[in-house]
């Protein structure tokens, strides 16, 4: 299975930190945020990666290179114009899969999670399922959550179940995007369609997770009391 790391965001909420540094290269405990993702993916045996980028993307390519430092192969999908999450994935899809039924990993570069990726890869999926989303308890800054999860069935549901937050980490099937046209569009509407059709699973992560979306959250993650989380 190949993986895509989404790294094309402008990082406006992280300014002024992101005026000169792309958000995926901001330091977490002395290591760029995106490197944590790469190392966890490689540890799970996922060594073929695609990274999209836009704002200051040349810095990402210069720092990561071909990925050989971490035992992986990195291909890049530069975006000259904002494509949003769905559009960015669609553009990179030929580098991720050869057939619409194939699965691929998606990881938002601007989250931090102590996930063992192997466990997510091993989640059972029916042939009709379009993927599985890693879900987390709602943080204080997103108390309403994103989707409802039914623990009894393992599926996400439009109205029933516990409200949880999408972590930004998932396994998706190429068929999720098969009717999409190139250009800018979000991923969330596609996920909601799949949930309404009963073909999108969820798995709850009980470990540490944070949306590293503001300087304050980055500072918290870098605080001394968080060292045990990232070691």
C-alpha positions in Angstrom: 0.0 0.0 0.0 1.2 3.5 -0.9 0.6 6.6 1.2 -0.1 10.3 0.4 0.9 13.0 2.8 -1.2 16.1 2.4 1.2 19.0 2.7 -0.3 21.7 0.4 -2.0 23.9 3.0 -1.2 27.6 3.2 -0.8 27.4 7.0 -2.6 30.8 7.5 -3.6 29.9 11.1 0.1 29.3 12.0 1.3 32.7 10.9 3.8 34.3 11.5 5.6 30.9 11.8 4.6 29.8 8.3 5.5 33.1 6.6 9.0 31.6 5.9 8.6 27.9 6.7 5.9 25.5 5.3 3.8 24.1 8.2 5.0 20.4 7.6 8.5 21.5 8.3 7.7 23.2 11.7 9.6 21.5 14.5 8.0 19.1 17.0 10.5 18.1 19.7 13.4 18.9 17.4 12.1 17.1 14.3 9.9 18.4 11.5 6.3 17.4 11.8 6.2 15.7 8.4 9.2 13.5 9.4 7.2 12.0 12.3 4.6 10.8 9.7 7.3 9.4 7.4 9.0 7.5 10.1 5.7 6.0 11.4 4.7 5.0 7.8 8.1 3.4 7.1 8.0 1.5 10.4 4.7 0.0 9.2 6.2 -1.1 5.9 4.8 1.7 3.9 7.8 2.9 1.9 6.2 4.5 -1.3 5.0 8.0 -0.5 3.5 10.8 -2.5 3.6 14.3 -1.0 1.7 17.2 -2.5 2.7 20.8 -1.8 2.0 24.4 -2.7 3.1 27.2 -0.3 6.9 27.1 0.0 6.8 23.6 -1.4 10.4 23.8 -2.7 11.6 23.8 0.9 9.8 20.5 1.5 11.4 18.9 -1.6 14.8 20.2 -0.7 14.6 18.9 2.9 13.1 15.5 2.2 14.7 14.8 -1.1 14.0 11.3 -2.5 13.2 9.9 0.9 16.2 7.5 1.0 17.4 9.0 4.3 14.3 7.4 5.9 14.2 4.2 3.8 11.4 5.2 1.5 10.8 6.6 -2.0 9.1 10.0 -2.2 7.3 11.4 -5.3 6.0 14.9 -5.3 2.7 16.4 -6.6 3.2 20.1 -6.8 0.1 22.3 -7.0 0.4 25.6 -8.7 -3.1 26.5 -7.7 -5.1 25.5 -4.5 -6.8 22.1 -5.2 -8.1 21.5 -1.7 -7.9 18.0 -0.2 -10.0 16.1 -2.7 -8.5 17.8 -5.7 -5.0 17.2 -4.5 -5.6 13.5 -3.9 -7.3 13.2 -7.4 -4.3 14.7 -9.1 -1.9 12.4 -7.3 -4.1 9.3 -7.7 -2.2 7.8 -10.7 0.9 7.7 -8.5 -0.9 5.9 -5.7 -3.0 3.2 -7.4 -3.3 1.4 -10.7 -6.9 0.3 -10.3 -9.9 2.1 -8.7 -10.4 -0.9 -6.3 -7.0 -0.4 -4.7 -6.5 1.1 -1.3 -4.1 3.9 -0.3 -3.3 5.7 2.9 -3.9 9.4 3.4 -2.2 11.4 6.2 -2.7 15.1 6.8 0.7 16.6 7.4 -0.6 19.1 10.0 -1.7 16.6 12.6 0.4 14.7 15.2 -0.7 11.2 16.2 1.1 8.4 18.1 -0.6 5.9 15.8 0.9 2.5 15.0 0.0 2.6 11.3 0.1 -1.2 11.1 -3.1 -1.5 13.1 -4.9 0.8 10.7 -3.7 -1.1 7.6 -4.9 -4.4 9.2 -8.5 -3.1 9.7 -10.9 -5.5 7.9 -12.7 -4.0 4.9 -15.4 -5.4 2.7 -15.0 -5.2 -1.0 -17.8 -2.7 -1.1 -16.3 -0.5 1.6 -14.7 2.8 0.3 -12.4 3.1 3.3 -11.8 3.5 7.0 -11.2 6.7 8.9 -9.2 7.0 12.0 -11.5 8.8 14.5 -10.6 10.5 17.8 -12.5 12.0 20.7 -13.6 15.5 20.1 -11.0 18.1 21.2 -12.1 21.2 23.0 -11.6 23.3 19.9 -13.9 21.0 17.8 -16.5 19.9 20.4 -19.2 19.2 17.8 -17.1 16.6 16.0 -17.2 15.6 12.3 -19.0 12.2 11.9 -21.0 9.7 13.9 -19.5 6.3 14.6 -21.4 3.2 15.6 -19.1 1.1 17.8 -21.3 -2.0 17.3 -20.9 -2.2 13.5 -17.7 -0.2 13.1 -19.4 2.0 10.4 -19.9 5.7 10.3 -23.5 6.8 10.1 -25.2 10.0 9.0 -27.2 10.5 12.2 -26.8 7.7 14.7 -23.8 6.8 16.9 -21.2 8.7 18.9 -19.9 12.0 17.6 -16.2 11.9 16.9 -13.6 13.9 15.1 -11.9 12.8 11.9 -8.1 12.6 12.6 -7.0 13.4 9.1 -5.6 9.8 8.7 -7.4 7.3 6.7 -7.3 4.4 4.2 -9.4 5.1 1.1 -10.3 3.1 -2.0 -9.8 4.7 -5.4 -13.4 4.3 -6.3 -14.3 7.1 -3.8 -13.0 9.6 -6.4 -13.9 7.8 -9.6 -16.6 10.3 -10.6 -14.7 13.4 -9.7 -13.4 15.9 -12.3 -10.0 17.5 -12.0 -9.9 20.8 -10.1 -10.4 22.1 -6.6 -12.8 20.3 -4.4 -13.0 19.1 -0.8 -12.8 15.5 0.5 -15.5 15.9 3.1 -18.5 15.8 0.7 -17.2 12.6 -0.7 -16.9 11.1 2.8 -20.4 12.1 3.7 -21.7 10.5 0.5 -19.9 7.3 1.4 -21.3 7.5 5.0 -24.8 7.9 3.7 -24.4 4.9 1.5 -23.1 2.8 4.5 -19.7 2.0 2.9 -17.3 4.0 5.1 -15.9 2.5 8.3 -14.3 4.1 11.3 -11.9 3.0 14.0 -11.4 4.9 17.2 -7.9 5.9 18.3 -7.4 6.0 22.0 -3.9 7.4 22.0 -2.5 10.9 21.6 -3.7 13.1 18.7 -3.6 16.8 18.0 -4.5 19.1 15.1 -1.3 21.2 15.0 -3.3 24.1 13.6 -2.2 27.1 15.7 1.0 28.3 17.3 -0.5 27.6 20.7 -1.1 23.9 19.9 2.4 23.6 18.5 3.8 25.1 21.7 1.8 22.7 23.8 3.1 19.7 21.8 6.6 21.0 22.3 6.2 21.6 26.0 8.2 19.4 28.4 5.2 17.6 29.7 4.5 16.3 26.2 7.9 14.6 25.7 6.6 11.2 26.6 4.0 11.5 23.8 6.5 11.7 21.0 9.4 9.6 22.4 
